């Protein structure tokens, strides 16, 4: 049902993120995951939902190492809290907030 819930591009972005996380690859050029997702109009909540569904599919296989999945979940929670705290920061007077 994952492919019925989200477009292929969003699922592909989540797969790239999961693969990079698994291999401990981080964005370069001073960028972080959140900025890369925002460039692709990828909401962190949607990313988390897709990743967790993929992880649940993989975790059903016996003998999977759950530490990787716990690490991904912790990283997604950090991204969520980073996004929330960034949206909670008050804008200077007269400044326009970017639309999300």
C-alpha positions as CSV (number, residue, x, y, z in Angstrom):
1,X,0.0,0.0,0.0
2,X,3.0,2.3,0.3
3,X,3.0,2.9,-3.5
4,X,-0.6,3.8,-3.3
5,X,-0.1,6.3,-0.6
6,X,2.8,8.3,-2.0
7,X,4.3,9.2,-5.4
8,X,7.4,7.3,-6.6
9,X,9.7,10.3,-6.2
10,X,8.9,10.6,-2.4
11,X,9.5,6.9,-1.9
12,X,12.7,7.1,-3.9
13,X,13.9,10.0,-1.7
14,X,13.1,8.0,1.5
15,X,15.0,5.0,0.1
16,X,18.1,7.1,-0.7
17,X,17.9,8.5,2.9
18,X,17.6,5.1,4.4
19,X,20.5,3.7,2.3
20,X,22.7,6.7,3.2
21,X,21.8,6.4,6.8
22,X,22.6,2.7,6.8
23,X,26.0,3.3,5.3
24,X,26.7,6.4,7.5
25,X,26.8,8.8,4.6
26,X,26.0,12.4,5.4
27,X,25.3,15.3,3.0
28,X,28.3,17.3,2.0
29,X,28.9,21.0,1.3
30,X,27.7,22.1,4.7
31,X,24.2,20.9,4.0
32,X,22.1,18.8,6.3
33,X,19.3,16.3,5.5
34,X,16.5,18.8,6.4
35,X,17.8,21.3,3.9
36,X,18.0,18.6,1.2
37,X,14.5,17.5,1.9
38,X,13.2,21.0,1.8
39,X,14.8,21.5,-1.7
40,X,12.8,18.5,-2.9
41,X,9.6,19.7,-1.2
42,X,9.7,16.6,1.1
43,X,8.0,17.1,4.4
44,X,9.8,15.4,7.3
45,X,6.5,13.8,8.6
46,X,6.0,12.2,5.2
47,X,9.6,11.0,5.1
48,X,9.2,9.5,8.6
49,X,6.0,7.7,7.6
50,X,7.5,6.3,4.4
51,X,10.7,5.2,6.2
52,X,8.9,3.6,9.0
53,X,6.7,1.6,6.6
54,X,9.8,0.4,4.7
55,X,11.5,-0.5,7.9
56,X,8.4,-2.5,9.1
57,X,8.5,-4.4,5.8
58,X,12.2,-5.2,6.2
59,X,11.9,-5.9,9.9
60,X,9.4,-8.7,9.2
61,X,12.3,-10.8,8.0
62,X,13.8,-12.9,10.7
63,X,17.3,-12.2,12.0
64,X,17.3,-8.5,11.1
65,X,19.6,-6.3,13.2
66,X,17.1,-3.8,14.9
67,X,19.9,-1.4,16.0
68,X,20.0,0.2,12.5
69,X,16.2,0.7,12.5
70,X,16.4,2.3,16.0
71,X,19.1,4.6,14.8
72,X,17.0,5.6,11.8
73,X,14.0,6.3,14.0
74,X,16.2,8.4,16.4
75,X,17.5,10.4,13.4
76,X,14.0,11.0,12.1
77,X,12.9,12.2,15.5
78,X,15.8,14.6,15.6
79,X,14.8,15.9,12.1
80,X,11.3,16.4,13.3
81,X,12.3,18.3,16.4
82,X,14.7,20.4,14.4
83,X,11.9,21.3,12.0
84,X,9.6,22.1,14.8
85,X,12.0,24.3,16.7
86,X,12.9,26.1,13.5
87,X,9.2,26.9,12.9
88,X,8.8,28.0,16.5
89,X,11.5,30.7,16.2
90,X,9.8,34.1,16.1
91,X,10.6,36.1,12.9
92,X,12.0,39.6,13.2
93,X,9.5,42.4,12.8
94,X,8.6,43.0,9.2
95,X,10.2,39.7,8.0
96,X,8.1,37.2,6.0
97,X,8.2,33.6,7.0
98,X,8.9,31.1,4.2
99,X,6.0,28.9,3.2
100,X,6.4,25.2,3.9
